Amino acid sequence: MYALIKLVVLLLSSLPRQWLLSFSDALGVIWYKIDKRHRDVVLSNVCNAYPDRFSGDQAQRFAKKIFKHTTGILFDIIWSYSKQPDDLFKHFCVKGIDNVEKAKQKGKGVILLAGHLGNFELMSAGVAMAGLNPYGLYRQLDFRPLERLLKETRERFGTTMIPLRRASKKVETLLRQGEVVGTLLDQSVDWYKGAYVEYYGRLACTNSGLAKLVLKTRCAVVPMFIIKENENYILEFLPEIPLEVTGDPIKDVENNTQNFVSTIEFMVRKCPEQYFWVHNRWKTKTYCQIDDK
């Protein structure tokens, strides 16, 4: 099965990029029309995030853009699959790499903080162009052939992928060695895994493990995001997020998790039409929300 999937990807990657884009857009529109569950999630998310921005028709058009962008992520990966580094890097612009270099000079390791914005699957190519060979945390797929192919794609420019499951000790060791580790922090988690912090003015349960790790290791946290502009990609590193330490362990975890999430929101607001609104970020309810029902 792996060989078959790889063959299909190789064949598709040889097609003109404009053909892939047209097919991707058409598939995105079909997905939007037939998948009511995810369409409702997107419409609910964007209307709650931007309550005064959209009329009903505008929200529908915006949601359609989200579906087209999301299918475009897959087809951009396919397009890039057969490209050599020099050919692919022509389509990348990297900004703010000095923010990473400053953070590395502290000698306590660096977390590159990102969200599901732009084509996040191509960030490994962007960081390679920036001269970094980081480690990346990711959630493994259950379908092993596709998992194998995606892992190879993510690692082919020098990134080493680490499965999230039982990764904390390994990541802590890497940070103490001064390494750079990338992670995403904009997915909903179960209540016992996270802290409730504000995201677009609503409480969103967010994994608190990153804040605990940063408080323990004192590593630097540098935000990064990638957006697509026409047929190119802009990868930008922002200044380090200052660590808050009050002496109250619970408050420190909550405050720093909030700071991380607020930074992701800041990045998403720059280009909301390229965000992964298909995910229900506010899925995990608070006890108060459950009681209200």
C-alpha positions as CSV (number, residue, x, y, z in Angstrom):
1,M,0.0,0.0,0.0
2,Y,2.9,2.4,0.8
3,A,4.4,1.8,-2.6
4,L,1.1,2.4,-4.3
5,I,0.5,5.7,-2.5
6,K,4.1,6.9,-3.2
7,L,3.7,6.0,-6.9
8,V,0.4,8.0,-7.1
9,V,2.1,11.0,-5.3
10,L,5.1,10.9,-7.7
11,L,2.9,10.8,-10.8
12,L,0.7,13.6,-9.6
13,S,3.8,15.7,-8.6
14,S,4.9,15.6,-12.2
15,L,1.8,17.5,-13.4
16,P,1.9,21.2,-14.0
17,R,1.2,23.1,-10.8
18,Q,-1.8,25.0,-12.2
19,W,-3.5,21.6,-13.0
20,L,-3.0,20.6,-9.4
21,L,-4.3,23.9,-8.1
22,S,-7.5,23.6,-10.3
23,F,-8.1,20.0,-9.2
24,S,-7.5,21.0,-5.6
25,D,-10.0,23.9,-5.7
26,A,-12.6,21.7,-7.3
27,L,-12.1,19.0,-4.7
28,G,-12.3,21.6,-1.9
29,V,-15.7,22.9,-3.3
30,I,-17.0,19.3,-3.5
31,W,-15.9,18.6,0.1
32,Y,-17.6,21.8,1.3
33,K,-20.9,20.8,-0.3
34,I,-21.0,17.2,0.8
35,D,-19.5,17.3,4.3
36,K,-22.2,19.0,6.4
37,R,-20.5,18.2,9.7
38,H,-17.3,19.9,9.0
39,R,-19.0,22.7,7.1
40,D,-21.0,23.5,10.3
41,V,-17.9,23.4,12.4
42,V,-16.2,25.9,10.1
43,L,-19.2,28.2,10.0
44,S,-19.6,28.1,13.7
45,N,-15.9,28.7,14.3
46,V,-15.6,31.7,12.0
47,C,-18.9,33.3,13.1
48,N,-17.9,33.0,16.7
49,A,-14.3,34.2,16.1
50,Y,-15.5,37.2,14.0
51,P,-19.0,37.9,15.2
52,D,-19.3,41.3,13.4
53,R,-17.4,40.5,10.2
54,F,-19.7,38.2,8.2
55,S,-23.3,38.2,6.9
56,G,-24.7,34.7,6.2
57,D,-23.6,34.7,2.6
58,Q,-20.2,36.1,3.4
59,A,-19.6,33.4,6.0
60,Q,-20.5,30.7,3.4
61,R,-18.0,32.2,0.9
62,F,-15.4,32.4,3.6
63,A,-16.0,28.8,4.7
64,K,-15.6,27.7,1.0
65,K,-12.2,29.4,1.0
66,I,-11.2,27.4,4.1
67,F,-12.1,24.1,2.4
68,K,-10.2,25.0,-0.7
69,H,-7.2,26.1,1.3
70,T,-7.3,22.9,3.3
71,T,-7.3,20.6,0.2
72,G,-4.6,22.9,-1.2
73,I,-2.3,21.9,1.7
74,L,-2.4,18.3,0.4
75,F,-1.8,19.2,-3.2
76,D,1.0,21.6,-2.3
77,I,2.7,18.7,-0.5
78,I,2.2,16.5,-3.6
79,W,3.6,19.3,-5.8
80,S,6.7,19.7,-3.6
81,Y,7.3,16.0,-3.3
82,S,9.6,15.5,-6.4
83,K,11.3,18.9,-6.1
84,Q,14.9,19.2,-5.3
85,P,15.9,21.6,-2.5
86,D,17.2,24.3,-4.8
87,D,14.0,24.2,-6.9
88,L,11.7,24.2,-3.9
89,F,13.6,26.9,-1.9
90,K,13.0,29.4,-4.8
91,H,9.4,29.6,-3.6
92,F,10.3,30.4,0.0
93,C,11.1,33.7,1.8
94,V,12.4,33.5,5.4
95,K,12.1,36.4,7.8
96,G,13.2,37.0,11.4
97,I,15.8,34.2,11.6
98,D,17.8,36.5,13.9
99,N,15.1,35.9,16.5
100,V,16.0,32.2,16.5
101,E,19.8,33.0,16.6
102,K,19.3,35.3,19.7
103,A,17.3,32.6,21.5
104,K,19.9,29.9,20.7
105,Q,22.6,32.0,22.2
106,K,21.0,31.5,25.7
107,G,22.1,27.9,25.5
108,K,18.9,26.4,26.9
109,G,17.3,25.2,23.8
110,V,14.6,26.7,21.6
111,I,10.9,25.8,21.1
112,L,9.6,26.9,17.7
113,L,5.9,27.5,18.4
114,A,3.5,27.3,15.5
115,G,-0.2,26.7,14.7
116,H,-2.1,25.2,11.8
117,L,-1.8,28.2,9.7
118,G,-0.8,28.4,6.0
119,N,0.8,25.2,4.7
120,F,2.2,24.1,8.0
121,E,3.3,20.8,6.4
122,L,5.9,22.8,4.4
123,M,7.5,24.4,7.4
124,S,10.2,21.8,7.5
125,A,11.3,23.0,4.1
126,G,11.3,26.6,5.3
127,V,13.3,26.0,8.4
128,A,15.8,24.0,6.3
129,M,16.2,27.0,4.0
130,A,16.8,29.1,7.2
131,G,19.7,26.8,8.0
132,L,18.1,25.0,10.9
133,N,17.9,21.2,11.4
134,P,15.3,21.0,14.2
135,Y,13.3,18.3,15.8
136,G,9.5,18.3,15.3
137,L,6.8,16.9,17.5
138,Y,3.9,15.3,15.7
139,R,0.9,13.0,16.2
140,Q,1.2,9.7,14.4
141,L,-1.4,8.6,12.0
142,D,-3.2,5.3,12.5
143,F,-2.9,4.4,8.8
144,R,0.7,3.2,8.7
145,P,1.5,3.6,4.9
146,L,0.4,7.2,4.9
147,E,2.2,7.8,8.3
148,R,5.4,6.5,6.7
149,L,5.1,8.7,3.6
150,L,4.3,11.8,5.6
151,K,7.2,11.2,8.0
152,E,9.6,10.8,5.1
153,T,8.3,14.1,3.5
154,R,8.7,16.0,6.8
155,E,12.2,14.7,7.3
156,R,13.7,15.0,3.9
157,F,15.2,18.4,4.4
158,G,16.8,17.6,7.8
159,T,14.0,17.8,10.4
160,T,13.9,14.8,12.8
161,M,10.3,14.0,13.7
162,I,9.4,12.8,17.2
163,P,6.0,11.2,18.0
164,L,4.1,13.1,20.7
165,R,3.4,10.0,22.7
166,R,5.9,9.7,25.6
167,A,8.1,12.4,24.1
168,S,8.5,14.7,27.1
169,K,11.7,13.2,28.5
170,K,13.4,13.1,25.1
171,V,12.4,16.7,24.3
172,E,13.7,17.8,27.7
173,T,17.0,16.2,27.0
174,L,17.3,17.8,23.6
175,L,16.5,21.2,25.0
176,R,19.2,20.8,27.7
177,Q,21.6,20.1,24.8
178,G,20.7,23.4,23.2
179,E,18.6,21.9,20.3
180,V,15.7,23.4,18.5
181,V,12.3,21.7,18.7
182,G,9.1,22.7,16.8
183,T,5.6,22.1,18.0
184,L,2.0,23.2,17.3
185,L,-0.3,24.3,20.1
186,D,-3.7,25.1,18.7
187,Q,-5.7,21.9,19.1
188,S,-8.3,21.1,21.6
189,V,-7.4,18.6,24.3
190,D,-9.3,16.8,27.0
191,W,-9.8,18.8,30.2
192,Y,-7.3,16.7,32.3
193,K,-4.5,17.5,29.8
194,G,-4.8,21.2,29.6
195,A,-5.6,24.6,30.9
196,Y,-8.5,26.8,29.8
197,V,-7.2,30.0,28.2
198,E,-8.8,32.6,26.0
199,Y,-8.7,32.1,22.2
200,Y,-10.6,34.6,20.2
201,G,-12.4,35.6,23.4
202,R,-13.6,32.1,24.3
203,L,-12.2,29.6,26.7
204,A,-10.3,26.9,24.8
205,C,-8.8,23.9,26.6
206,T,-5.1,23.9,25.5
207,N,-2.3,21.4,26.3
208,S,-0.5,22.7,29.3
209,G,2.5,20.4,28.8
210,L,4.5,23.0,26.8
211,A,4.2,25.6,29.6
212,K,5.3,23.0,32.2
213,L,8.3,22.0,30.0
214,V,9.4,25.6,29.4
215,L,9.1,26.4,33.1
216,K,11.2,23.4,33.9
217,T,14.0,23.9,31.3
218,R,13.8,27.7,30.9
219,C,14.2,27.2,27.2
220,A,13.3,30.0,24.8
221,V,10.0,30.0,22.9
222,V,10.1,31.6,19.4
223,P,6.8,31.8,17.4
224,M,6.9,31.0,13.7
225,F,4.2,30.9,11.0
226,I,4.1,30.2,7.3
227,I,1.6,31.7,4.9
228,K,1.1,31.2,1.2
229,E,1.3,34.2,-1.1
230,N,0.4,33.5,-4.7
231,E,2.6,30.5,-5.5
232,N,5.2,31.3,-2.8
233,Y,5.6,30.8,0.9
234,I,6.6,33.3,3.6
235,L,8.1,31.8,6.8
236,E,8.5,34.3,9.6
237,F,10.0,33.9,13.1
238,L,8.7,36.4,15.7
239,P,10.6,37.7,18.8
240,E,10.8,35.3,21.7
241,I,7.8,35.1,24.1
242,P,9.0,36.2,27.6
243,L,8.5,33.6,30.3
244,E,6.3,34.6,33.2
245,V,7.4,33.3,36.6
246,T,5.3,34.3,39.7
247,G,6.2,31.5,42.1
248,D,2.6,30.1,41.9
249,P,3.0,26.8,39.8
250,I,-0.7,26.8,38.7
251,K,-0.8,30.4,37.7
252,D,2.6,30.1,35.9
253,V,1.3,27.3,33.8
254,E,-2.0,29.1,33.0
255,N,-0.3,32.5,32.3
256,N,2.3,31.1,30.0
257,T,-0.1,28.9,28.2
258,Q,-2.3,32.0,27.7
259,N,0.7,33.9,26.3
260,F,1.5,31.1,23.8
261,V,-2.1,30.9,22.6
262,S,-2.5,34.7,22.4
263,T,0.6,34.7,20.1
264,I,-1.0,32.0,17.9
265,E,-4.2,34.1,17.7
266,F,-2.1,37.1,16.7
267,M,-0.6,35.1,13.9
268,V,-3.9,33.7,12.7
269,R,-5.5,37.1,12.6
270,K,-2.9,38.1,10.0
271,C,-4.3,35.6,7.6
272,P,-7.5,33.9,8.9
273,E,-8.5,32.5,5.5
274,Q,-5.4,30.2,5.7
275,Y,-6.2,28.8,9.1
276,F,-7.4,25.2,9.9
277,W,-10.9,26.2,11.0
278,V,-12.1,22.7,10.2
279,H,-10.9,21.7,13.7
280,N,-13.3,22.4,16.6
281,R,-10.9,24.4,18.8
282,W,-13.6,24.9,21.5
283,K,-14.8,21.3,21.6
284,T,-13.8,20.6,25.3
285,K,-16.3,22.4,27.5
286,T,-15.6,23.8,31.0
287,Y,-17.6,22.6,34.0
288,C,-19.6,25.8,33.9
289,Q,-20.5,25.2,30.3
290,I,-21.6,21.7,31.0
291,D,-23.7,22.8,34.0
292,D,-25.4,25.4,31.9
293,K,-26.7,22.7,29.6
